Amino acid sequence: MPVNSDLPLPTLSKTPQTAHEFSKVWRRQHNKEIEKYQLLLKIGGEELGRIFKAEISMGFLGEFLLILHSCLEDKDTIDVCNILTQLTKTNRFDLSLKFLGEEERNVTSKLIKRLEEITLASESLASESEDNTTNNAKMFQELRTAYGVISSS
C-alpha cells in the first residue's frame, strides 16, 4: 500500500489560509496521490480543521479519505487519526458525509480499521499503559461513529 514516503514533502510558499487557497494548491501543484498525501500530512489536522471550519467543500472529504487510505504508512498513523478527528469538527461535516459515494464509504471503513490495527500492534509491542489503550479505543469508537462506520468486531 505505501507509495514512497521517502520523497520530500511538497514545498509551499505559505500554508493555505482558506479553502479556496487550499483548492488551488491541491489541484494545480499536486498531481500524484503521494504528493496530495504528503500535503495533507504537512498541513496537519489542526490546520485542515481551521481551513475547512465552515465546511469541507467540493468533494474534498471523499478525496481525502481515498488518498489517506491508499497512501497510509504505519509511521503516519497518529497524524492521519488527527486529520480524521479534526475534519469531524468542521461545520456541516454530517452533510459532507451524506455525499460520500459507496467506494468512499467502504474505503473509510477500511482506513479506520487499518489505523486501529496499526495502533493495536504498536501498543502490544510498546506495552502501552492501560489508560493509553483505553483512550485509543475510545478515539477509534468516536471516529467510527463520526464517519458512520459500523464496527465489524
C-alpha positions as a LaTeX table, in Angstrom:
\begin{tabular}{lrrr}
\hline
Residue & $x$ (\AA) & $y$ (\AA) & $z$ (\AA) \\
\hline
Met1 & 0.00 & 0.00 & 0.00 \\
Pro2 & 2.63 & 2.63 & 0.89 \\
Val3 & 3.75 & 4.55 & $-2.13$ \\
Asn4 & 7.14 & 6.14 & $-1.39$ \\
Ser5 & 7.27 & 8.36 & 1.60 \\
Asp6 & 10.96 & 8.97 & 1.13 \\
Leu7 & 10.06 & 11.64 & $-1.38$ \\
Pro8 & 10.46 & 15.14 & 0.04 \\
Leu9 & 7.34 & 16.81 & 1.34 \\
Pro10 & 5.83 & 19.32 & $-1.06$ \\
Thr11 & 7.19 & 22.81 & $-0.77$ \\
Leu12 & 4.67 & 25.50 & $-0.03$ \\
Ser13 & 5.49 & 29.16 & $-0.20$ \\
Lys14 & 2.88 & 29.56 & 2.52 \\
Thr15 & 0.27 & 27.37 & 4.10 \\
Pro16 & $-3.13$ & 27.91 & 2.52 \\
Gln17 & $-5.31$ & 30.07 & 4.77 \\
Thr18 & $-8.67$ & 29.46 & 3.11 \\
Ala19 & $-10.47$ & 26.61 & 1.39 \\
His20 & $-10.10$ & 28.49 & $-1.90$ \\
Glu21 & $-6.30$ & 28.79 & $-1.49$ \\
Phe22 & $-6.13$ & 25.13 & $-0.48$ \\
Ser23 & $-8.12$ & 24.14 & $-3.56$ \\
Lys24 & $-5.71$ & 25.98 & $-5.85$ \\
Val25 & $-2.67$ & 24.31 & $-4.28$ \\
Trp26 & $-4.39$ & 20.89 & $-4.21$ \\
Arg27 & $-5.49$ & 20.96 & $-7.83$ \\
Arg28 & $-2.64$ & 22.81 & $-9.52$ \\
Gln29 & 0.54 & 21.88 & $-7.69$ \\
His30 & $-0.03$ & 18.31 & $-6.61$ \\
Asn31 & $-0.99$ & 15.79 & $-9.28$ \\
Lys32 & 0.03 & 12.47 & $-7.75$ \\
Glu33 & $-1.68$ & 10.78 & $-4.82$ \\
Ile34 & 1.51 & 10.64 & $-2.78$ \\
Glu35 & 2.02 & 14.39 & $-3.24$ \\
Lys36 & $-1.51$ & 15.03 & $-2.02$ \\
Tyr37 & $-0.99$ & 12.65 & 0.90 \\
Gln38 & 2.20 & 14.44 & 1.87 \\
Leu39 & 0.44 & 17.80 & 1.56 \\
Leu40 & $-2.29$ & 16.66 & 3.96 \\
Leu41 & 0.35 & 15.48 & 6.44 \\
Lys42 & 2.36 & 18.67 & 6.08 \\
Ile43 & $-0.64$ & 20.91 & 6.71 \\
Gly44 & $-1.87$ & 18.64 & 9.51 \\
Gly45 & $-5.20$ & 18.06 & 11.17 \\
Glu46 & $-5.38$ & 21.25 & 13.21 \\
Glu47 & $-4.73$ & 23.48 & 10.22 \\
Leu48 & $-7.05$ & 21.50 & 7.92 \\
Gly49 & $-9.76$ & 21.84 & 10.55 \\
Arg50 & $-9.22$ & 25.60 & 10.57 \\
Ile51 & $-9.11$ & 25.90 & 6.77 \\
Phe52 & $-12.35$ & 23.93 & 6.40 \\
Lys53 & $-14.06$ & 25.24 & 9.54 \\
Ala54 & $-17.07$ & 26.49 & 7.57 \\
Glu55 & $-17.37$ & 23.26 & 5.57 \\
Ile56 & $-15.39$ & 20.70 & 3.61 \\
Ser57 & $-16.43$ & 21.69 & 0.13 \\
Met58 & $-16.06$ & 20.48 & $-3.44$ \\
Gly59 & $-15.86$ & 16.76 & $-2.68$ \\
Phe60 & $-12.67$ & 17.10 & $-0.67$ \\
Leu61 & $-13.77$ & 14.77 & 2.14 \\
Gly62 & $-14.14$ & 11.78 & $-0.15$ \\
Glu63 & $-10.90$ & 12.55 & $-1.94$ \\
Phe64 & $-9.05$ & 12.96 & 1.38 \\
Leu65 & $-10.35$ & 9.60 & 2.59 \\
Leu66 & $-9.35$ & 7.81 & $-0.62$ \\
Ile67 & $-5.85$ & 9.30 & $-0.57$ \\
Leu68 & $-5.28$ & 8.71 & 3.15 \\
His69 & $-6.29$ & 5.08 & 2.67 \\
Ser70 & $-4.23$ & 4.40 & $-0.45$ \\
Cys71 & $-1.05$ & 6.08 & 0.82 \\
Leu72 & $-1.24$ & 5.29 & 4.57 \\
Glu73 & 2.03 & 4.31 & 6.17 \\
Asp74 & 2.32 & 2.93 & 9.69 \\
Lys75 & 4.52 & 5.83 & 10.83 \\
Asp76 & 1.79 & 8.34 & 9.92 \\
Thr77 & $-0.98$ & 6.76 & 11.99 \\
Ile78 & $-1.16$ & 9.49 & 14.64 \\
Asp79 & $-1.15$ & 12.27 & 12.04 \\
Val80 & $-3.85$ & 10.59 & 9.96 \\
Cys81 & $-6.02$ & 9.99 & 13.04 \\
Asn82 & $-5.60$ & 13.66 & 13.93 \\
Ile83 & $-6.64$ & 14.70 & 10.41 \\
Leu84 & $-9.74$ & 12.48 & 10.56 \\
Thr85 & $-10.63$ & 13.78 & 14.02 \\
Gln86 & $-10.21$ & 17.44 & 13.12 \\
Leu87 & $-12.29$ & 17.09 & 9.97 \\
Thr88 & $-15.21$ & 15.81 & 12.08 \\
Lys89 & $-15.18$ & 19.13 & 13.94 \\
Thr90 & $-15.87$ & 21.20 & 10.83 \\
Asn91 & $-19.28$ & 22.73 & 10.28 \\
Arg92 & $-21.63$ & 20.72 & 8.10 \\
Phe93 & $-19.41$ & 17.62 & 8.39 \\
Asp94 & $-22.53$ & 15.44 & 8.51 \\
Leu95 & $-23.68$ & 16.93 & 5.23 \\
Ser96 & $-20.30$ & 16.17 & 3.62 \\
Leu97 & $-20.62$ & 12.56 & 4.84 \\
Lys98 & $-24.00$ & 12.22 & 3.14 \\
Phe99 & $-22.42$ & 13.00 & $-0.21$ \\
Leu100 & $-19.81$ & 10.23 & 0.03 \\
Gly101 & $-20.16$ & 7.53 & $-2.60$ \\
Glu102 & $-20.19$ & 3.81 & $-1.89$ \\
Glu103 & $-16.47$ & 3.44 & $-2.68$ \\
Glu104 & $-15.60$ & 6.29 & $-0.32$ \\
Arg105 & $-17.71$ & 4.78 & 2.45 \\
Asn106 & $-16.01$ & 1.39 & 2.01 \\
Val107 & $-12.57$ & 2.99 & 1.99 \\
Thr108 & $-13.41$ & 4.94 & 5.16 \\
Ser109 & $-14.27$ & 1.71 & 6.94 \\
Lys110 & $-11.05$ & 0.08 & 5.73 \\
Leu111 & $-8.97$ & 3.15 & 6.67 \\
Ile112 & $-10.26$ & 3.31 & 10.23 \\
Lys113 & $-9.86$ & $-0.46$ & 10.64 \\
Arg114 & $-6.27$ & $-0.28$ & 9.35 \\
Leu115 & $-5.43$ & 2.65 & 11.65 \\
Glu116 & $-6.80$ & 0.70 & 14.58 \\
Glu117 & $-4.82$ & $-2.43$ & 13.65 \\
Ile118 & $-1.59$ & $-0.43$ & 13.40 \\
Thr119 & $-2.27$ & 1.21 & 16.76 \\
Leu120 & $-3.10$ & $-2.08$ & 18.47 \\
Ala121 & 0.06 & $-3.68$ & 17.07 \\
Ser122 & 2.24 & $-0.81$ & 18.28 \\
Glu123 & 0.53 & $-0.87$ & 21.69 \\
Ser124 & 1.32 & $-4.54$ & 22.15 \\
Leu125 & 4.94 & $-4.01$ & 21.09 \\
Ala126 & 5.41 & $-1.00$ & 23.34 \\
Ser127 & 3.47 & $-2.36$ & 26.30 \\
Glu128 & 1.28 & 0.74 & 26.34 \\
Ser129 & $-0.40$ & 1.74 & 29.58 \\
Glu130 & $-3.99$ & 0.67 & 30.11 \\
Asp131 & $-5.08$ & 4.34 & 30.08 \\
Asn132 & $-3.48$ & 4.92 & 26.69 \\
Thr133 & $-5.05$ & 1.75 & 25.30 \\
Thr134 & $-8.45$ & 2.84 & 26.65 \\
Asn135 & $-8.03$ & 6.33 & 25.14 \\
Asn136 & $-7.12$ & 4.85 & 21.77 \\
Ala137 & $-10.13$ & 2.52 & 21.85 \\
Lys138 & $-12.35$ & 5.49 & 22.68 \\
Met139 & $-10.83$ & 7.56 & 19.85 \\
Phe140 & $-11.47$ & 4.81 & 17.30 \\
Gln141 & $-15.04$ & 4.35 & 18.53 \\
Glu142 & $-15.57$ & 8.11 & 18.12 \\
Leu143 & $-14.11$ & 8.01 & 14.60 \\
Arg144 & $-16.32$ & 5.05 & 13.64 \\
Thr145 & $-19.37$ & 6.87 & 14.98 \\
Ala146 & $-18.49$ & 10.21 & 13.35 \\
Tyr147 & $-17.81$ & 8.62 & 9.97 \\
Gly148 & $-20.78$ & 6.26 & 10.16 \\
Val149 & $-18.64$ & 3.14 & 10.13 \\
Ile150 & $-20.25$ & 0.04 & 11.55 \\
Ser151 & $-17.81$ & $-1.96$ & 13.63 \\
Ser152 & $-17.22$ & $-5.45$ & 12.28 \\
Ser153 & $-15.97$ & $-6.81$ & 15.57 \\
\hline
\end{tabular}
